[in-house]
Amino acid sequence: MRVLSGIQPSGDYLHIGNYFGALRQFVALQEEHEMLLFIADYHSMNSVRDGAQRRSFTRSVALDYLACGLDPQRAMLFRQSDMPEVTELAWMLSTVTPMGLLERAVSYKDKVAQGQPTDHGLFAYPVLQAADILIYRSELVPVGQDQKQHVEMARDIAQRFNNTYGEDLLVLPEPYIPEEVAVVPGTDGRKMSKSYGNAISLMAPRDDLRKQIRRIVTDSTPPEQPKDPDTCTLVALLRAFADPGAVAAVEQRYRTGGIGYGEVKARLADAIDAHVAPMRNRYQRLLTDPAELDARLGEGEQHACQRADRTLARTMVAMGL
């Protein structure tokens, strides 16, 4: 099946929550499906207003994707802005999209409720997102449960377009929600997010990684006192990276007493470093070879363009353009 997903270049790094929440699933899906992964630099314009910064963020995201194991022979990686067909289709879709549908978008309502400035780009975000999905005739879209509405709105828009111009013009996508998607806690115990300032960078150098882990908030329980491993951020992160036997041993020492948070932070740093070291090495190699990165993005663009062109041609004929 054809699977599509994207990620916004809204910062200069991805964190380990991004890896467990999305990147790891993409690497697994490419083994069985045709994967299309785009860097959503158009979408980032709702939050990033500096062009040089956006270019830098975009390349950083591409490096992270490739370093984490994305295989250009099996998955197409490309920039959204390299595909002008997407914005053409977005306009066509906007002519059949009701205002009421856009007003029901959770992300838009959240921004309004928070009193944040809103503009047309944010309001019309679901139409561009639908074009991203529909132009490649995508069948599956990996999302979290909280993002399911995005795919449902794309289906609604596609159905309205098909009913207006032709029943089989656009493929109605299905959301793909993994049964178990790890919610990775940040350094303050909340869900890891750059917006909270509690993230641990996926590709941080070893020394920086250890500094970030040392900032993880813990209580004042002394080492000799028993502690609950199920309420500890350190243990939650350790479960994601360490061998189950090693985690079980730490949990036992939590319950009986005799282990301090400093020791657990050191164990966690070692476990994360061992896991990400091969990815970090690939990242550094690609960082020193910008021509290779450009070539891989170019190959992804070429393959994606072939699929987009066919969809756009069909819709234009149906619309009398």
C-alpha positions as CSV (number, residue, x, y, z in Angstrom):
1,M,0.0,0.0,0.0
2,R,1.0,3.6,-0.4
3,V,1.8,5.3,2.9
4,L,2.3,9.0,3.3
5,S,3.4,11.2,6.2
6,G,5.2,14.4,6.8
7,I,6.9,16.4,9.5
8,Q,7.2,20.2,10.0
9,P,10.7,21.7,10.1
10,S,9.8,23.8,13.1
11,G,13.1,23.5,14.9
12,D,16.8,22.7,14.4
13,Y,16.6,19.2,15.8
14,L,14.3,16.2,16.4
15,H,14.0,14.7,19.9
16,I,13.8,11.2,21.1
17,G,10.0,11.6,21.4
18,N,9.8,12.2,17.7
19,Y,11.9,9.1,17.1
20,F,9.6,6.8,19.2
21,G,6.4,8.5,18.1
22,A,7.0,8.6,14.4
23,L,10.5,8.0,12.9
24,R,10.8,4.4,14.2
25,Q,7.4,3.5,12.7
26,F,8.4,5.0,9.3
27,V,11.5,2.9,9.2
28,A,9.5,-0.2,9.9
29,L,6.7,0.6,7.4
30,Q,9.1,1.0,4.5
31,E,9.9,-2.7,4.7
32,E,6.3,-3.6,3.6
33,H,4.9,-0.5,1.9
34,E,5.6,2.2,-0.6
35,M,6.6,5.1,1.6
36,L,6.3,8.9,0.8
37,L,7.7,11.2,3.5
38,F,7.7,14.9,2.9
39,I,9.2,17.8,4.9
40,A,6.3,20.2,5.4
41,D,8.1,23.5,4.9
42,Y,4.9,25.2,3.5
43,H,3.0,24.2,6.7
44,S,5.9,25.6,8.8
45,M,5.1,29.1,7.5
46,N,2.4,29.3,10.1
47,S,5.0,29.4,12.8
48,V,8.5,30.1,11.3
49,R,8.7,33.5,9.6
50,D,12.5,33.5,8.8
51,G,13.5,32.1,5.4
52,A,17.1,31.2,6.3
53,Q,15.9,29.5,9.5
54,R,13.4,27.5,7.5
55,R,16.0,26.3,5.1
56,S,18.3,25.3,7.9
57,F,15.5,23.5,9.8
58,T,14.4,21.6,6.6
59,R,17.9,20.2,6.0
60,S,18.2,19.2,9.6
61,V,15.0,17.2,9.4
62,A,16.1,15.5,6.2
63,L,19.4,14.5,7.9
64,D,17.5,13.1,10.9
65,Y,15.2,11.0,8.7
66,L,18.1,9.5,6.7
67,A,20.2,9.0,9.8
68,C,17.4,7.1,11.5
69,G,17.4,4.5,8.8
70,L,15.1,5.8,6.0
71,D,16.2,4.0,2.9
72,P,15.9,6.2,-0.3
73,Q,15.6,3.0,-2.3
74,R,12.4,2.1,-0.5
75,A,11.0,5.5,0.6
76,M,10.7,8.8,-1.1
77,L,11.9,11.8,1.0
78,F,11.3,15.2,-0.5
79,R,10.5,18.8,0.4
80,Q,6.9,19.9,0.2
81,S,7.9,23.2,-1.5
82,D,9.5,21.2,-4.4
83,M,6.0,20.1,-5.3
84,P,4.0,23.1,-6.6
85,E,1.3,20.7,-7.7
86,V,0.3,20.4,-4.1
87,T,-0.7,24.1,-3.8
88,E,-2.5,23.9,-7.2
89,L,-4.6,21.0,-5.9
90,A,-5.1,22.8,-2.6
91,W,-6.9,25.7,-4.4
92,M,-9.1,23.3,-6.4
93,L,-10.0,21.5,-3.2
94,S,-10.8,24.8,-1.4
95,T,-13.6,25.4,-3.9
96,V,-15.6,22.5,-2.5
97,T,-14.5,22.7,1.1
98,P,-17.2,24.2,3.5
99,M,-16.2,26.9,5.9
100,G,-17.9,24.9,8.7
101,L,-15.6,22.0,8.2
102,L,-12.6,24.2,8.7
103,E,-14.1,25.9,11.7
104,R,-14.4,22.4,13.4
105,A,-10.6,21.8,13.1
106,V,-9.3,21.1,16.6
107,S,-6.0,22.7,16.0
108,Y,-7.7,25.9,14.8
109,K,-10.1,26.0,17.7
110,D,-7.3,25.4,20.2
111,K,-5.4,28.4,18.9
112,V,-8.5,30.6,19.1
113,A,-9.2,29.4,22.6
114,Q,-5.6,30.2,23.6
115,G,-6.0,33.7,22.3
116,Q,-3.2,33.2,19.8
117,P,-3.2,35.3,16.6
118,T,-4.8,33.4,13.7
119,D,-4.6,34.0,10.0
120,H,-5.8,32.4,6.8
121,G,-2.9,30.0,6.6
122,L,-3.8,28.5,9.9
123,F,-7.6,28.4,9.1
124,A,-7.0,26.8,5.7
125,Y,-4.3,24.4,7.0
126,P,-6.6,21.3,6.6
127,V,-7.1,22.0,2.9
128,L,-3.3,22.1,2.2
129,Q,-2.9,19.0,4.4
130,A,-5.6,17.2,2.3
131,A,-3.8,18.1,-0.9
132,D,-0.6,16.7,0.6
133,I,-2.4,13.4,1.1
134,L,-4.6,13.2,-1.9
135,I,-2.2,14.2,-4.7
136,Y,-0.2,11.1,-4.3
137,R,-3.3,8.8,-4.0
138,S,-2.1,7.8,-0.6
139,E,-3.9,4.9,1.0
140,L,-2.6,5.0,4.6
141,V,-1.6,8.0,6.7
142,P,0.2,7.2,10.0
143,V,-1.2,9.4,12.8
144,G,-1.6,9.4,16.5
145,Q,-5.1,9.2,18.0
146,D,-5.1,12.9,18.5
147,Q,-4.4,13.6,14.8
148,K,-7.1,11.3,13.4
149,Q,-9.3,14.3,12.6
150,H,-6.7,15.4,10.0
151,V,-7.2,12.3,7.9
152,E,-11.0,12.4,8.4
153,M,-11.1,15.9,7.1
154,A,-9.0,14.9,4.0
155,R,-11.5,12.1,3.4
156,D,-14.5,14.6,3.7
157,I,-12.8,17.0,1.2
158,A,-12.0,14.2,-1.2
159,Q,-15.5,12.8,-1.1
160,R,-17.0,16.2,-1.8
161,F,-14.6,16.6,-4.7
162,N,-15.4,13.2,-6.1
163,N,-19.2,13.8,-5.7
164,T,-18.8,17.0,-7.7
165,Y,-16.4,16.0,-10.5
166,G,-16.1,12.2,-10.6
167,E,-16.5,9.4,-8.1
168,D,-13.0,7.9,-8.5
169,L,-10.8,10.9,-9.0
170,L,-9.3,11.0,-5.6
171,V,-8.5,8.1,-3.3
172,L,-10.0,8.3,0.2
173,P,-7.2,7.7,2.7
174,E,-7.4,5.6,5.8
175,P,-5.7,6.6,9.1
176,Y,-3.0,4.2,10.3
177,I,-2.9,4.3,14.1
178,P,-0.2,2.0,15.6
179,E,-1.6,-0.1,18.5
180,E,1.2,1.0,20.8
181,V,2.9,4.4,20.3
182,A,5.2,5.3,23.1
183,V,4.5,8.6,24.9
184,V,8.0,9.7,25.8
185,P,8.2,11.9,28.9
186,G,10.4,15.0,28.8
187,T,12.9,16.2,31.4
188,D,10.1,17.7,33.5
189,G,7.8,14.6,33.3
190,R,5.4,16.0,30.8
191,K,5.1,14.7,27.3
192,M,8.3,15.5,25.5
193,S,7.9,18.6,23.3
194,K,10.2,21.4,22.1
195,S,7.4,23.9,22.9
196,Y,7.7,22.8,26.6
197,G,11.5,23.2,26.5
198,N,11.8,19.6,28.0
199,A,13.2,17.7,25.0
200,I,16.3,15.6,24.7
201,S,17.9,16.0,21.3
202,L,18.0,12.8,19.2
203,M,21.4,13.6,17.6
204,A,23.0,15.5,20.5
205,P,26.8,14.8,21.0
206,R,27.5,12.4,23.8
207,D,28.5,15.1,26.4
208,D,25.5,17.3,25.5
209,L,23.2,14.2,25.8
210,R,24.5,13.6,29.3
211,K,23.9,17.2,30.3
212,Q,20.3,17.0,29.1
213,I,19.7,13.8,31.0
214,R,21.2,15.3,34.2
215,R,18.5,18.0,34.0
216,I,15.6,15.5,34.3
217,V,13.6,16.5,37.3
218,T,13.5,14.0,40.3
219,D,12.3,14.3,43.9
220,S,14.4,14.4,47.0
221,T,14.0,10.7,48.0
222,P,17.5,9.5,49.2
223,P,19.1,6.4,47.6
224,E,18.4,4.1,50.5
225,Q,14.7,4.7,50.5
226,P,12.2,2.7,48.3
227,K,10.7,4.5,45.3
228,D,7.9,3.8,42.9
229,P,9.5,3.0,39.4
230,D,6.1,3.5,37.7
231,T,6.0,7.2,38.6
232,C,9.6,8.0,37.7
233,T,10.5,9.7,34.4
234,L,14.0,8.1,34.5
235,V,12.5,4.6,34.5
236,A,10.0,5.5,31.8
237,L,12.8,6.6,29.6
238,L,15.0,3.6,30.5
239,R,12.2,1.2,29.5
240,A,12.3,2.7,26.0
241,F,16.1,2.2,25.5
242,A,17.5,-0.4,27.8
243,D,17.4,-4.2,27.8
244,P,14.3,-5.5,29.7
245,G,16.5,-7.5,32.1
246,A,18.5,-4.3,33.0
247,V,15.3,-2.4,33.5
248,A,13.8,-5.1,35.7
249,A,16.9,-5.0,37.9
250,V,16.6,-1.2,38.3
251,E,12.9,-1.5,39.1
252,Q,13.6,-4.1,41.8
253,R,16.2,-1.8,43.4
254,Y,13.7,1.1,43.3
255,R,11.1,-1.0,45.3
256,T,13.6,-2.3,47.9
257,G,15.8,0.8,48.1
258,G,19.5,1.1,47.5
259,I,19.7,3.1,44.2
260,G,20.0,6.8,43.7
261,Y,18.8,9.0,40.9
262,G,22.3,9.9,39.9
263,E,23.1,6.2,39.2
264,V,19.9,5.8,37.1
265,K,20.7,8.9,35.1
266,A,24.1,7.5,34.3
267,R,22.6,4.2,33.2
268,L,20.0,6.0,31.1
269,A,22.7,8.1,29.4
270,D,24.6,4.9,28.5
271,A,21.5,3.2,27.2
272,I,20.4,6.1,25.0
273,D,24.0,6.7,23.8
274,A,24.3,3.1,22.7
275,H,21.0,3.2,20.9
276,V,21.6,6.5,19.0
277,A,25.3,6.2,18.3
278,P,25.0,4.5,14.9
279,M,22.3,7.1,13.9
280,R,24.5,10.0,15.1
281,N,27.5,8.7,13.1
282,R,25.3,8.5,10.0
283,Y,24.1,12.0,10.7
284,Q,27.6,13.4,11.0
285,R,28.7,11.7,7.8
286,L,25.7,13.2,5.9
287,L,26.3,16.6,7.5
288,T,29.8,16.7,5.9
289,D,28.4,15.7,2.4
290,P,25.7,18.2,1.4
291,A,25.8,17.0,-2.2
292,E,24.6,13.5,-1.1
293,L,21.7,15.0,0.9
294,D,20.7,17.1,-2.1
295,A,20.9,14.1,-4.4
296,R,18.6,12.0,-2.1
297,L,16.1,14.8,-1.8
298,G,16.2,15.3,-5.6
299,E,15.5,11.6,-6.2
300,G,12.5,11.7,-3.8
301,E,11.2,14.7,-5.5
302,Q,11.4,13.1,-9.0
303,H,9.5,10.0,-7.9
304,A,6.9,12.0,-6.0
305,C,6.4,14.4,-8.9
306,Q,5.5,11.6,-11.3
307,R,2.6,10.5,-9.0
308,A,1.5,14.1,-8.3
309,D,1.4,15.0,-12.0
310,R,-0.9,12.1,-12.9
311,T,-3.4,13.1,-10.2
312,L,-3.3,16.8,-11.0
313,A,-3.8,16.1,-14.7
314,R,-6.9,14.0,-14.0
315,T,-8.4,16.6,-11.7
316,M,-7.8,19.4,-14.1
317,V,-9.5,17.6,-17.0
318,A,-12.5,16.8,-14.8
319,M,-12.8,20.4,-13.7
320,G,-12.5,21.7,-17.3
321,L,-9.1,23.3,-16.9
